[in-house]
Amino acid sequence: MNDSGPTRLTLLRFLKRVQLRDLERTRRWITDEERREAERRRGIDEKAAPPTGS
């Protein structure tokens, strides 16, 4: 009897969806880390800036 399981094409399409989801998650992690790094640098710059005479 012939196995009527998923075809190779179906499995490859599933793999593609999983990889795209993983890529989007990685992109979010990168965006979050870039934001944190920018905030950290801003904090360092603000501490290093001389006080203004207001």
Protein Blocks (a to p, Z undefined) as FASTA:
>chain_A
ZZfbdcfklmmmmmmmmmmmmmmmmmmmmmmmmmmmmmmmmmmmmmmpccddZZ
